[in-house]
Amino acid sequence: MRRKNIALFTAQPEAAHEVRIINGIAAQCKKYGYVFSVFTPMTHLEFKRAAYVEAESNIFRLLNFDMIDGLILDAVNLLVGQGKEVIAELLKRLEDHPDIPVVSLEMSIGNLPVVKSDNEEALREMCRHAVDVHGKKSICILTGPKGNEVAEERLDICLDEIEKHGISVSEEHIVYGDFWYSSGDELAKRMAGGEVSLPEAVLCTSTHMALGLIYRLSKLGIRVPDDVIVIGFDTTNEGCCNDVILSAFDAADAASAAGTVDYIRGIIDPGKEILPYETDIKKMFFNGMSCGCEPEIEHSLSVFRRAAYLVAYNSSSDHELNEISFGRLMESYCLEEFTASRSPEECFGKMAELIYLLRPFRDYQLCLREDWLEESLPGLKGYPDKMVVALSAKVTPERNYDVNRSPVVFETDKMTTLYDDEDPEPGIYYFSPIHFEGITYGYSVLKRSFEAPCELTLVYRTWLRFVNNALEMTRTKSQLLSLSARDSMTGLYNRRGMNLKFDKMLLEKHMGEDLFAMVIDMDGLKKINDTYGHEEGDCGIMLLSTAVKQITRPAEICVRAGGDEFYIIGTGKYDTADIDERRSSFNTILKEQNTKAGKPYEITASIGFATEAIDGETILDTVINRADKEMYMNKVARKR
């Protein structure tokens, strides 16, 4: 029996809200021995570049319901922008999978069950901190949009707690906003202009509104916390990086996310123990400067360190095992390394060399559609039936990297070959899209142990963007190389393409075999051009090329060497009987092509053959010249 697999749909996983819910789900999955699979675009679904977001959200279509036992939807992220289309498709698909338990987090989606965050105690503690710790009595509450379920709930809790302390909040100090910086910015202007009287404290039900308020107040000459204190809710890293470090309370996202796993467990493992997710309200408050408390410098510094772009880093052996910083990623110049590659093989090789930049991880896979190098890729909603693991890496017990660049084809329904029924350790799998603008190439799979940090960082998102750009650059170079190696009229290899293919052919070590060359030259092209025009001459060349293609074997090279001259190059065992049979087949096919074309002229050709045993001194041009001489003798004889 495979392990139970719980899936999550979210977006922009390095953001604070997403980090909390991923940590909450991961904690419970670890307790229950479940696999945790996260399907996530690396950007917000309201991002303004529509084609980019469409390709990012394609990752949700990868999910095979037969491979999971429950699905959690991060509704806050999925009910905006491109997410609305994702949800509509998902609800339609769920009709065929009525037995899969699906739960929405925080907000309602259709008729799906909802697990909401219980933020009441944290919100009440925020109010108590302003009143009991700092003695504030004139309080303003800035919440989200009027009528919004979450905004109204948070407002009601704050008003109730403040009233319990014998304090009333005036109508002018009950302010609705949009949970974003702009709301705080607007309130600051109204306070500075006297439209709203300046209170002693402003309680903001989102961190972003608090940061917008502090910034604009300082610009307008109102000091925080000297003139007014500000406390935020739903902490983000931005609060630690502010000029005035924000005092804020964490939202209970982790606990509610853990609750979604418990809900699903009750369905898929009925009767089994539900283990509690422990929370400590004291650990959910981060002292900053905005309320007048002594800031938690260590916490702020840890946020700075994760975000810092350092051009030098500690390379000692034990420090090497730590998570890679953004500066370390950029100073590796991996973007330049990837995009400078001259071939797909070289590009994957560079990725393999720099795979350590994804630490910490257990396994990594780069899964691409088989036709990703094609010039014109068909538009995709979802993924092809088969994918190719173009690059995979596994961390060994010695903390080395076992990298495999040999392509492995697998059925897309499996989603990844990393799912292993015999794996004794569950873990967290991140599925993220690989694309360039609106062109879907495939997806990336990163597996981490539950013992490692579960959250992704800007490092991983940037790595994937580098991969996206490198694949597009490699694809473009491959197309240009193909164009330079192909004849534009017939699509056959030109002389340059012939030499490139022949070099690769010799690398396959054909020692002891024969090098075969066949030269085919059209008869009477000038007469056709002079009598019927060059357009008809081109038709004759195309007719001849069709016949040449039909007698070319799969392992041979078919070449348009010049205007009306063609080559077939091969290696293997060739004898006189075989060569005579090829000549006969060609003449038969050419006769059929003439009959089918119905032209007022007949296309004929002269043929020459040559073979030579392959050794270390074999020269292609020598064999071609011998075949060319035989072709010329054949042409002269036929003219006579």
C-alpha positions as a printed Julia matrix, in Angstrom:
640×3 Matrix{Float64}:
   0.0    0.0     0.0
   1.31   3.44   -0.9
   1.4    6.19    1.67
  -1.59   8.5     1.96
  -0.97  11.65   -0.1
  -2.43  15.06    0.84
  -2.3   17.74   -1.88
  -2.44  21.52   -1.55
  -3.28  24.12   -4.19
  -1.7   27.49   -3.39
   0.39  30.2    -5.08
   3.51  32.29   -4.41
   4.65  29.85   -1.69
   7.42  32.01   -0.22
   4.92  34.64    1.02
   4.28  34.74    4.79
   0.67  33.47    4.68
   1.63  30.54    2.46
   4.66  29.68    4.61
   2.41  29.42    7.67
  -0.17  27.17    6.04
   2.48  24.92    4.47
   4.17  24.56    7.86
   0.85  23.73    9.53
  -0.06  21.06    6.96
   3.47  19.64    6.96
   3.44  19.31   10.77
   0.31  17.16   10.74
   1.37  15.12    7.68
   4.62  14.32    9.48
   2.71  13.09   12.55
   0.43  10.87   10.47
   3.09   9.59    8.05
   1.4   11.2     5.03
   3.05  12.45    1.85
   2.42  16.16    1.3
   2.27  17.4    -2.32
   2.14  21.14   -3.03
   1.02  22.35   -6.47
   2.01  25.98   -6.73
   2.65  28.71   -9.29
   5.63  30.79   -8.22
   3.8   34.07   -8.77
   0.55  35.62   -7.59
  -2.45  34.77   -9.76
  -3.31  38.46  -10.19
   0.06  39.18  -11.83
  -0.54  41.57  -14.74
   1.1   39.44  -17.5
  -1.82  37.25  -18.51
   0.08  34.73  -20.66
   2.66  34.24  -17.91
   0.05  33.61  -15.25
  -1.86  31.22  -17.53
   1.28  29.12  -17.97
   2.0   29.28  -14.23
  -1.5   28.11  -13.28
  -1.21  25.19  -15.69
   0.51  23.29  -12.86
  -2.89  22.76  -11.24
  -3.98  20.7   -14.25
  -1.21  18.2   -13.56
  -2.99  16.78  -10.53
  -4.13  13.16  -10.95
  -6.86  12.5    -8.38
  -6.02   8.79   -8.42
  -2.64   9.63   -6.87
  -3.95  11.6    -3.87
  -6.2   10.95   -0.88
  -7.27  14.49   -0.07
  -7.04  18.04   -1.44
  -6.72  21.37    0.42
  -7.47  24.65   -1.37
  -5.84  27.89   -0.24
  -8.89  29.97   -1.1
  -7.27  33.33   -0.33
  -4.92  32.78   -3.26
  -7.24  30.87   -5.57
 -10.25  33.18   -5.66
  -8.42  35.99   -7.47
  -7.26  36.57  -11.05
  -6.47  33.41  -13.02
  -7.4   31.37   -9.95
 -11.09  31.8   -10.71
 -10.67  29.78  -13.92
  -8.63  27.21  -12.01
 -11.41  26.8    -9.45
 -14.1   26.49  -12.13
 -12.12  23.72  -13.87
 -11.39  22.01  -10.58
 -15.02  21.92   -9.48
 -15.91  20.39  -12.84
 -13.24  17.71  -12.48
 -14.34  16.93   -8.93
 -17.69  15.74  -10.27
 -15.85  12.63  -11.51
 -14.14  12.11   -8.14
 -16.87  12.38   -5.5
 -14.96  10.18   -3.03
 -11.91  12.49   -2.76
 -12.26  14.7     0.34
 -11.66  18.34   -0.59
 -11.6   21.19    1.91
 -11.29  24.94    1.45
  -9.1   26.97    3.79
 -10.4   30.24    5.22
 -13.03  31.11    2.55
 -15.97  29.33    0.9
 -15.59  27.7    -2.54
 -18.85  26.37   -3.93
 -20.35  23.83   -1.57
 -17.01  22.57   -0.31
 -16.47  22.33    3.46
 -14.43  25.19    4.97
 -11.9   25.29    7.8
 -11.44  28.86    9.01
  -8.62  30.38   11.0
  -9.44  30.96   14.64
  -7.75  34.34   15.04
  -9.92  35.49   17.91
  -7.41  35.03   20.72
  -4.59  36.68   18.78
  -6.8   39.66   17.86
  -7.94  40.05   21.47
  -4.31  39.87   22.62
  -3.49  42.66   20.13
  -6.15  44.85   21.76
  -5.0   43.94   25.27
  -1.42  44.83   24.35
  -2.48  48.36   23.33
  -4.71  48.91   26.4
  -3.05  46.93   29.22
   0.63  47.17   28.27
   0.69  50.66   26.78
  -2.33  52.2    28.54
  -3.98  53.56   25.37
  -7.63  54.63   25.53
  -8.18  56.46   22.23
  -8.06  53.64   19.68
  -8.65  53.49   15.93
  -9.31  50.18   14.13
  -8.36  49.84   10.45
  -9.86  46.73    8.88
 -10.51  45.36    5.38
 -13.35  46.04    2.92
 -16.81  46.77    4.33
 -18.97  43.66    4.01
 -15.97  41.35    3.64
 -16.44  38.31    5.86
 -12.91  38.3     7.28
 -12.74  42.1     7.68
 -16.03  42.29    9.57
 -15.17  39.35   11.82
 -11.82  40.86   12.81
 -13.44  44.23   13.46
 -16.16  42.74   15.68
 -13.62  40.84   17.79
 -11.5   43.99   18.31
 -14.5   46.14   19.21
 -15.75  43.52   21.68
 -12.4   43.21   23.45
 -11.89  46.98   23.68
 -15.4   47.47   25.09
 -14.61  44.83   27.77
 -11.96  47.28   28.98
 -14.55  50.05   29.29
 -13.38  51.85   26.17
 -15.63  52.83   23.29
 -14.38  53.35   19.73
 -15.84  56.36   17.96
 -17.42  56.07   14.52
 -14.62  58.07   12.89
 -12.1   55.59   14.27
 -13.78  52.57   12.68
 -12.14  52.63    9.26
 -12.6   50.22    6.34
  -9.8   49.65    3.85
  -8.57  46.95    1.45
  -6.01  44.98    3.54
  -3.25  46.63    1.45
  -0.68  49.45    1.87
  -2.98  51.92    0.15
  -5.51  51.82    3.01
  -2.93  52.81    5.59
  -1.56  55.48    3.28
  -5.03  57.0     2.84
  -5.84  56.95    6.57
  -2.54  58.7     7.37
  -3.43  61.51    4.96
  -6.87  61.9     6.53
  -5.35  62.05   10.02
  -2.69  64.57    9.01
  -5.35  66.69    7.31
  -7.63  66.68   10.37
 -10.43  64.75    8.66
  -9.89  61.97   11.23
  -8.62  62.93   14.69
  -5.28  61.45   15.68
  -5.83  58.6    18.19
  -3.33  57.2    20.67
  -3.2   53.83   18.91
  -4.15  52.35   15.55
  -4.84  48.61   15.38
  -4.55  47.31   11.82
  -6.03  43.93   10.92
  -3.34  43.38    8.28
   0.38  44.06    8.31
   0.38  45.74    4.9
  -2.14  48.36    6.01
  -0.01  49.03    9.11
   3.14  49.49    7.02
   1.38  51.86    4.63
   0.12  53.88    7.6
   3.56  54.15    9.28
   5.29  55.18    6.07
   2.85  57.95    5.21
   2.59  59.24    8.8
   6.37  59.66    8.97
   6.35  61.53    5.65
   3.67  63.87    7.02
   5.58  64.61   10.25
   3.64  62.34   12.62
   6.01  60.14   14.63
   5.43  56.45   15.37
   5.39  55.51   18.24
   5.91  58.93   19.88
   2.7   60.52   18.58
   0.68  57.38   17.89
   1.42  53.68   18.26
   0.64  51.19   15.48
   0.16  47.43   15.83
  -0.37  45.08   12.9
  -1.87  41.65   12.43
  -0.85  38.76   10.15
   2.94  39.2    10.24
   5.09  39.46    7.11
   8.82  39.79    6.58
   8.29  43.32    5.28
   7.41  44.43    8.81
  10.88  43.47   10.04
  12.54  45.41    7.23
  10.69  48.68    7.86
  12.42  51.84    9.11
  10.15  51.54   12.15
  10.06  47.8    12.84
   6.42  46.8    13.08
   4.94  45.23   16.19
   2.56  42.56   14.94
   0.65  39.43   15.86
   0.76  36.28   13.76
  -2.42  34.97   12.19
  -3.47  31.43   13.14
  -3.0   30.18    9.57
  -0.78  27.29   10.62
  -3.32  25.98   13.1
  -6.23  26.21   10.65
  -4.12  24.55    7.94
  -3.32  21.74   10.36
  -7.06  21.48   10.96
  -7.66  20.76    7.26
  -5.39  17.7     7.5
  -7.25  16.54   10.61
 -10.56  16.96    8.75
  -9.32  14.82    5.85
  -7.82  12.25    8.25
 -11.23  11.75    9.81
 -12.49  10.68    6.37
  -9.59   8.67    4.94
  -8.48   7.07    8.25
 -11.74   6.85   10.25
 -11.3    5.97   13.88
  -7.58   6.83   13.97
  -6.23   9.29   16.52
  -6.31  13.01   15.74
  -3.16  14.57   17.18
  -3.4   18.19   18.37
  -1.51  21.04   16.73
   0.04  23.04   19.55
   0.03  26.85   19.45
   1.37  29.4    21.94
  -0.21  32.86   21.76
   2.9   34.39   23.34
   5.04  33.14   20.47
   2.64  34.71   17.97
   3.59  38.29   18.93
   6.72  39.9    17.52
   7.85  43.0    19.37
   8.8   45.86   17.12
   9.29  49.57   17.52
   5.89  50.77   16.33
   4.17  50.22   19.69
   7.04  51.48   21.84
   8.26  48.04   22.95
  11.86  46.89   22.75
  12.14  45.27   19.31
  13.14  41.61   18.94
  16.39  42.34   17.12
  17.3   38.68   16.63
  14.06  38.0    14.79
  14.52  41.04   12.54
  18.14  40.12   11.86
  17.17  36.58   10.85
  14.73  38.04    8.31
  17.42  40.4     7.03
  19.92  37.57    6.71
  17.52  35.48    4.62
  16.82  38.43    2.34
  20.33  39.87    2.17
  22.34  39.86   -1.03
  25.84  39.08    0.22
  28.62  38.98   -2.36
  30.86  36.96   -0.05
  29.8   33.95    2.0
  31.18  31.49    4.53
  32.41  28.46    2.58
  33.48  26.31    5.56
  32.31  22.71    5.33
  29.63  22.86    8.04
  28.29  26.18    6.77
  28.07  24.68    3.28
  25.28  22.43    4.55
  23.08  25.4     5.37
  20.35  26.75    3.14
  21.61  28.79    0.2
  21.07  32.56    0.38
  19.82  34.72   -2.46
  23.25  36.37   -2.69
  24.9   32.96   -2.98
  22.55  32.08   -5.85
  23.25  35.31   -7.73
  26.99  35.22   -7.16
  27.12  31.72   -8.65
  26.31  33.35  -12.02
  24.12  30.35  -12.76
  21.93  32.36  -15.16
  24.96  33.13  -17.3
  26.14  29.52  -17.02
  22.77  28.16  -18.11
  22.1   30.55  -20.99
  25.64  30.32  -22.38
  25.14  26.61  -23.07
  25.39  25.67  -26.73
  23.15  22.6   -26.57
  20.45  21.04  -24.36
  22.98  18.5   -23.11
  25.4   21.23  -22.04
  22.58  23.2   -20.41
  21.46  20.21  -18.33
  25.1   19.59  -17.45
  25.42  23.14  -16.06
  22.24  22.66  -14.05
  23.65  19.44  -12.64
  26.84  21.24  -11.58
  24.85  23.94   -9.77
  22.06  21.78   -8.34
  23.51  22.33   -4.84
  21.94  25.81   -4.95
  18.56  24.2    -4.2
  19.66  22.99   -0.76
  18.2   21.63    1.36
  16.48  18.92   -0.68
  16.27  15.16   -0.92
  15.36  14.74   -4.6
  14.9   16.97   -7.62
  13.4   16.34  -11.07
  13.1   18.54  -14.15
  10.23  17.06  -16.17
   9.79  18.28  -19.77
   7.44  17.48  -22.62
   9.16  15.34  -25.23
   8.72  17.95  -27.97
   9.98  20.95  -25.98
  12.67  21.7   -28.58
  10.22  21.88  -31.5
  10.03  25.19  -33.36
   6.27  25.54  -33.06
   4.81  24.14  -29.86
   1.05  23.56  -29.72
  -0.8   25.4   -26.98
  -1.42  23.26  -23.94
  -3.98  23.22  -21.18
  -2.5   20.5   -19.04
   0.4   18.3   -20.07
   1.03  15.61  -22.73
   0.4   11.95  -21.91
   4.12  11.36  -21.49
   6.88  13.44  -19.95
  10.67  13.13  -19.86
  12.78  13.45  -16.72
  15.54  15.49  -18.35
  17.5   15.96  -15.13
  17.25  14.3   -11.74
  19.32  14.61   -8.57
  19.32  12.73   -5.28
  21.19  13.55   -2.09
  23.27  10.59   -0.91
  23.87   9.69    2.76
  27.31  11.27    2.37
  25.56  14.53    1.37
  26.83  14.3    -2.19
  24.6   14.65   -5.24
  23.78  11.65   -7.4
  22.83  13.36  -10.68
  21.27  11.55  -13.65
  21.07  13.32  -17.03
  19.9   10.29  -19.02
  16.33  11.05  -20.15
  13.63   8.85  -18.62
  10.15   8.78  -20.2
   7.19   8.22  -17.88
   3.4    8.42  -17.96
   2.27  11.9   -16.92
  -0.5   10.39  -14.78
   2.23   9.35  -12.34
   3.12  13.07  -11.95
   6.62  12.07  -10.78
   8.71   8.92  -10.53
   9.76  10.1    -7.06
   6.6    8.71   -5.47
   7.85   5.43   -4.02
   5.61   2.99   -2.15
   8.66   1.55   -0.42
   9.99   4.9     0.78
  10.19   4.64    4.6
  10.12   8.41    5.06
   7.27  10.69    4.01
   8.17  14.11    2.75
   6.96  17.25    1.03
   6.89  17.5    -2.77
   6.68  20.85   -4.56
   5.3   20.81   -8.12
   5.96  24.1    -9.95
   5.61  25.09  -13.63
   8.43  25.34  -16.18
   7.56  27.64  -19.07
   8.55  30.71  -21.05
   5.75  33.28  -21.06
   2.76  31.32  -22.4
   4.74  28.31  -23.69
   4.56  25.35  -21.33
   7.7   23.18  -21.26
   6.98  21.03  -18.22
   7.35  21.26  -14.48
   9.81  21.0   -11.62
   9.55  18.61   -8.65
  11.45  19.29   -5.45
  11.29  16.86   -2.54
  12.27  17.83    0.99
  12.3   15.91    4.23
   9.91  17.09    6.92
  13.01  17.58    9.04
  14.24  20.35    6.7
  12.6   23.8     6.41
   9.36  23.26    4.52
   9.0   26.76    3.13
  10.39  27.73   -0.24
  12.34  30.96   -0.61
  13.13  33.51   -3.28
  16.13  31.32   -4.15
  13.93  28.56   -5.56
  11.62  30.94   -7.44
  14.63  32.67   -9.01
  16.27  29.33   -9.88
  13.11  28.32  -11.77
  13.04  31.64  -13.63
  16.66  31.07  -14.64
  15.74  27.57  -15.87
  12.8   28.96  -17.84
  14.99  31.48  -19.61
  17.79  28.99  -20.2
  15.44  26.47  -21.81
  14.04  29.12  -24.12
  17.55  30.26  -25.06
  18.64  26.66  -25.63
  15.53  25.97  -27.69
  16.18  29.06  -29.84
  19.82  28.1   -30.37
  18.74  24.58  -31.32
  16.28  25.95  -33.88
  18.92  28.28  -35.36
  21.37  25.39  -35.56
  18.72  23.28  -37.24
  17.99  26.03  -39.75
  21.67  26.42  -40.51
  22.02  22.67  -40.97
  18.94  22.18  -43.2
  18.12  23.03  -46.78
  15.21  25.47  -46.74
  13.52  24.05  -49.86
  13.59  20.3   -49.2
  14.13  20.16  -45.44
  17.05  17.78  -46.0
  20.44  18.32  -44.39
  22.78  20.69  -46.2
  26.54  20.11  -46.29
  27.03  21.71  -42.87
  24.31  19.54  -41.39
  25.84  16.49  -43.04
  29.22  17.14  -41.44
  27.65  17.71  -37.99
  25.62  14.5   -38.22
  28.58  12.54  -39.57
  30.78  13.65  -36.66
  28.16  12.33  -34.23
  27.82   9.17  -36.3
  31.54   8.4   -35.95
  31.34   8.9   -32.19
  29.09   5.82  -32.1
  32.23   3.73  -32.96
  31.48   1.91  -36.2
  34.99   0.43  -36.51
  34.99  -2.57  -38.84
  31.86  -1.44  -40.69
  31.61   0.27  -44.08
  31.16   3.95  -44.8
  28.63   4.18  -47.62
  28.09   7.18  -49.94
  25.49   7.49  -52.69
  25.55  10.53  -55.01
  22.41  11.35  -57.02
  22.46  14.11  -59.64
  19.4   15.29  -61.54
  19.51  15.1   -65.35
  18.51  18.03  -67.55
  17.66  20.66  -64.91
  18.86  23.49  -67.16
  16.6   22.36  -70.0
  13.56  22.32  -67.69
  14.41  25.8   -66.35
  14.91  27.2   -69.89
  11.78  25.56  -71.32
   9.25  25.71  -68.45
  10.73  28.23  -66.01
  12.62  28.01  -62.74
   9.44  27.3   -60.79
   9.06  24.03  -62.66
  12.76  23.36  -62.1
  12.12  23.65  -58.35
   9.2   21.21  -58.7
  11.58  18.77  -60.35
  14.08  19.11  -57.49
  11.33  18.5   -54.93
  10.14  15.43  -56.85
  13.67  14.05  -56.9
  14.19  14.8   -53.18
  11.02  12.81  -52.38
  12.44   9.77  -54.14
  15.8   10.17  -52.39
  14.09  10.37  -48.98
  12.14   7.17  -49.63
  15.25   5.07  -50.18
  17.12   6.56  -47.23
  17.26   4.19  -44.27
  16.55   5.4   -40.69
  20.22   5.38  -39.64
  21.44   7.14  -42.81
  21.88  10.83  -43.57
  19.91  12.33  -46.46
  21.54  15.48  -47.91
  20.87  18.13  -50.55
  24.5   18.88  -51.37
  23.88  21.52  -54.05
  21.31  22.74  -56.56
  20.36  19.37  -58.09
  22.76  17.04  -56.28
  21.86  14.76  -53.36
  23.83  12.44  -51.05
  22.92   9.48  -48.87
  25.54   8.71  -46.2
  25.46   5.61  -44.01
  27.49   3.17  -41.96
  27.09  -0.56  -41.66
  27.53  -3.6   -43.89
  26.93  -2.85  -47.59
  27.45  -5.36  -50.44
  27.04  -5.27  -54.24
  23.63  -6.94  -54.19
  22.37  -4.41  -51.67
  23.64  -1.49  -53.75
  22.04  -2.86  -56.93
  18.74  -3.25  -55.07
  18.92   0.38  -53.87
  19.47   1.57  -57.48
  16.5   -0.46  -58.7
  14.26   0.8   -55.89
  15.21   4.39  -56.6
  14.41   4.12  -60.31
  11.05   2.49  -59.54
  10.1    5.17  -57.01
  11.23   7.97  -59.35
   9.1    6.54  -62.15
   6.07   6.44  -59.82
   6.7   10.06  -58.8
   6.81  11.15  -62.45
   3.52   9.4   -63.2
   1.9   10.93  -60.11
   3.16  14.45  -60.95
   1.87  14.34  -64.55
   4.36  16.96  -65.75
   5.19  17.55  -69.46
   8.75  16.5   -68.68
  10.3   13.46  -67.0
  12.69  13.67  -64.05
  15.66  11.32  -64.28
  18.9   11.13  -62.34
  22.38   9.66  -62.5
  23.66   7.65  -59.53
  27.07   6.73  -58.13
  28.03   4.56  -55.14
  31.16   4.03  -53.07
  32.05   2.2   -49.84
  35.14   2.1   -47.68
  36.0    0.22  -44.5
  35.91   2.53  -41.47
  39.13   3.0   -39.55
  40.84   5.84  -37.75
  41.83   7.44  -41.07
  38.42   7.4   -42.78
  37.6   10.68  -44.57
  34.05  11.32  -45.71
  35.0   13.57  -48.65
  37.2   10.83  -50.11
  34.32   8.37  -50.25
  31.93  11.03  -51.63
  34.44  11.94  -54.38
  34.66   8.3   -55.45
  30.85   8.04  -55.56
  30.72  11.33  -57.48
  33.11  10.02  -60.13
  30.97   6.91  -60.56
  27.88   9.11  -60.84
  29.56  11.17  -63.58
  30.5    8.01  -65.49
  26.9    6.85  -65.19
  25.65  10.21  -66.52
  28.0   10.11  -69.51
  27.04   6.53  -70.32
  23.34   7.35  -70.15
  23.78  10.36  -72.46
  25.45   8.12  -75.03
